[in-house]
Amino acid sequence: MIFPSNIRKAVAMWVLEAGTGVGPLSLGMTEDQSRAILGPVSSIFRRTPESTEDVIAYDVAGVHLTVDQERRVRQISVFPPNEVCLSGVQLLGRKVAEVATDMKTTRFRFQSVDAGLWCPAANVLLVEVDGMVDGVEIGPLSGCPS
């Protein structure tokens, strides 16, 4: 695995499985299943007024889950202090340029987009804030993140 020297190795590493989930969370799981894993909900909101999907925020766990009208997870967003790796590369809390370089050694190809780096084949978005990967969004393999 590729870890920068400033990453604490005592924190649990969540492995991202493209199109499936990350760590203990799976796309398609129910809201109740996710709550049993993540604990109390911090808030529920919609990304836009037109959206039909709720975002359930678990701020203490550093996770947001987008659920469809059937209350099943269709997108997982993970933030620090969590640690997420894809193909052995640590993603969160690192410089975007370093992650992009490290990902070239894997089968996943990322491209620059307004929000950060996106891998169309895996439907994974690395959200950039001030040059750092501040979030990882995982969606189903059927298309772009919303």
C-alpha positions in Angstrom: 0.0 0.0 0.0 1.1 3.5 -0.6 0.9 5.7 2.5 2.3 9.2 2.9 4.5 9.5 6.0 2.0 11.8 7.8 -0.8 9.3 7.7 -1.5 7.7 11.1 -1.6 3.9 10.7 -3.6 3.4 13.9 -6.8 4.5 12.2 -8.9 1.8 10.5 -8.4 1.8 6.7 -11.6 1.4 4.7 -11.1 -0.4 1.4 -13.1 1.0 -1.5 -14.6 -1.7 -3.8 -15.8 0.1 -7.0 -19.5 -0.3 -7.6 -20.0 -2.1 -4.3 -19.1 0.1 -1.4 -16.4 1.1 1.1 -15.5 -0.4 4.4 -18.6 -1.7 6.2 -21.0 0.2 3.9 -22.5 -1.2 0.7 -24.5 0.4 -2.1 -28.1 -0.8 -1.9 -28.1 -1.4 1.9 -31.1 0.0 3.7 -31.1 3.1 5.8 -31.7 1.0 8.9 -28.7 -1.2 8.1 -26.5 1.9 7.7 -27.8 3.4 11.0 -26.9 0.1 12.8 -23.3 0.6 11.6 -22.9 4.3 11.9 -25.0 5.3 14.9 -27.1 8.4 15.3 -28.0 10.6 12.3 -26.7 14.2 12.5 -29.0 15.6 9.9 -31.0 14.8 6.7 -31.1 17.2 3.7 -31.5 17.4 0.0 -28.7 18.6 -2.3 -31.1 20.6 -4.4 -34.8 21.6 -3.9 -35.7 19.5 -7.0 -34.0 16.3 -5.6 -36.1 13.3 -4.7 -33.2 11.8 -2.7 -32.2 12.5 0.9 -28.7 12.8 2.1 -28.3 11.3 5.6 -25.4 12.9 7.4 -23.4 10.9 10.0 -21.1 13.8 10.9 -19.4 12.0 13.9 -18.6 9.0 11.6 -17.5 11.3 8.7 -20.0 9.8 6.3 -22.9 11.0 4.1 -25.3 8.5 2.5 -27.6 9.4 -0.4 -30.7 7.3 -0.3 -33.4 6.8 -2.9 -37.1 6.9 -2.4 -37.0 3.2 -1.3 -34.5 4.3 1.5 -31.6 2.3 -0.1 -28.1 3.7 -0.3 -27.2 4.8 -3.8 -24.1 7.0 -3.0 -21.6 6.9 -0.2 -19.5 10.0 0.7 -16.6 9.5 3.1 -14.6 12.3 4.8 -11.7 12.6 7.2 -10.9 11.4 9.8 -11.7 8.2 7.9 -9.0 6.6 5.7 -10.0 5.1 2.4 -7.8 3.2 0.0 -8.4 2.1 -3.6 -6.0 -0.5 -5.1 -3.7 0.0 -2.1 -3.5 3.8 -2.5 -4.6 6.0 0.4 -7.0 8.7 -0.9 -8.2 11.0 1.9 -6.2 13.9 3.4 -3.5 13.9 0.7 -2.6 16.3 -2.1 -4.6 15.7 -5.2 -1.5 15.7 -7.4 0.1 13.0 -5.3 -3.0 10.8 -5.4 -3.2 11.2 -9.1 0.4 10.1 -9.5 -0.1 7.1 -7.3 -3.3 6.0 -9.0 -1.3 5.7 -12.3 0.2 2.5 -10.9 -3.3 1.0 -10.7 -6.0 -0.1 -13.2 -8.1 3.0 -12.3 -7.8 6.0 -14.5 -8.8 9.4 -13.0 -9.5 12.6 -14.9 -9.7 16.2 -13.7 -13.2 17.6 -13.2 -14.4 20.8 -11.5 -14.9 19.0 -8.2 -11.6 17.1 -8.2 -10.7 13.8 -9.8 -13.2 11.4 -11.3 -12.8 7.8 -12.4 -15.7 7.1 -14.8 -15.1 3.3 -14.9 -15.4 3.0 -11.1 -17.8 6.0 -10.6 -15.6 7.3 -7.9 -15.2 11.1 -7.3 -12.3 12.4 -5.2 -13.5 15.8 -3.9 -10.8 18.5 -3.9 -10.7 21.3 -1.3 -7.6 23.6 -1.4 -5.6 21.1 -3.3 -6.3 18.2 -1.0 -8.6 15.2 -1.3 -11.3 16.0 1.3 -13.9 13.5 0.3 -14.5 10.3 -1.6 -17.9 9.7 -3.3 -18.8 6.2 -4.4 -21.7 5.5 -6.7 -23.1 2.6 -8.7 -21.2 1.6 -11.8 -24.1 2.8 -14.0 -23.0 6.5 -14.3 -21.6 9.7 -13.1 -22.1 11.0 -9.5 -24.9 13.5 -9.1 
